[in-house]
Amino acid sequence: MSTEQKINNAVLCCTKILDYRLPSDWSEDYRGFLSWAIKVFKECIPVMTLRIKRKTAQVESLQKRIDRLHDDISDTRDSIKTLKTGIESVNQERSYGRKITNLAKKNDFLRVFYDFSTCEVHSGRFDVDGKDSCGKYDPYADDHFSDSFEEAHTACVEYINLFNAETN
């Protein structure tokens, strides 16, 4: 690139930044033009440096916002995973609830009582003292309450297994 092209590019750059107008007589007084150009170019450098600082600050601010948005996206994805796990857990609990109901229907000695957050399982084969007619003790005599349907299902199956072992 020639010196003249470099000067013209610098003039264009400055006229965009500082809205300078070329002197009207620049073609007649080349030395005056060069003096004007050096003065304007030197004035443009701090203005452009300040512009760079401002744009850099804007980029940093936007980058922080982008980072926060990425964090929010990540948190939202984690929430979706948690919700899906919750759905699976609820479906599993409901499945155990249906299994308990079916077991209670098939085995009339099972007594199942539902509360809001617990399930209570008893076997009608055991008396108030926790013994059955053969003198065996109720394995759940001190703990008929279950915190989940899965635990209650385990108790039902154990009662059924005890009953089947005695009848066979």
Secondary structure, 3 states (H helix, E strand, C coil): CCHHHHHHHHHHHHHHHHCCCCCCCCCCCHHHHHHHHHHHHHHHHHHHHHHHHHHHHHHHHHHHHHHHHHHHHHHHHHHHHHHHHHHHHHHHHHHHHHHHHHHHHHCCCEEEEECCCCEEEEECCCCCCCECCCCCECCCCCCCEECCHHHHHHHHHHHHHHHHHHHC
